[in-house]
Amino acid sequence: MVFSIIFIAGFTANITSSLVVNELRGKVNGFNDLYHAKVGSVSQSEGFDFLTKQGIAAIPFESIKEGLDAVVNGNIDAFVLNELVLKYQAKKEFTGQLQVLPGTYDQYFVSMAFPRNTSLRKPVNKALLKLMQSKNWTEMSNRYIQ
């Protein structure tokens, strides 16, 4: 009788923990899950265009905050946009409410435009390189990006 009680308690605990883990993990855990989920992105953004090219129906939003609010409220399952922007917004305005999944699905480059023949190009490049090699770079990267 004691063995039966222990067995049933263990079995029940196993099932309960499995259900809780699946619930906490969420509906979207990777790229392929986007095909079967309600996905949003900022209209006329690279993220929205990427989803469209992949054949994923995306719900357009006017702003990042509006889209992330929709995820928090359960209106959509995922919001696709630039990884760094999402990490910053999630950390700044949605601390503990959102999880930005690791990985990039479409490579992109960040650049700055300067007028032709400007004298600013070399000083800006030197300043960026100096900053990236400093101790502050890791701190700034962790604070604003990761």
Secondary structure by P-SEA (a helix, b strand, c coil): caaaaaaaaaaaaaaaaaaaaaaaaccccccccccccccccccccaaaaaaaaaccbbbbbccaaaaaaaaaacccccccccaaaaaaaaaccccccccccccccbbbbbbccccccccaaaaaaaaaaaaaaccaaaaaaaaccc
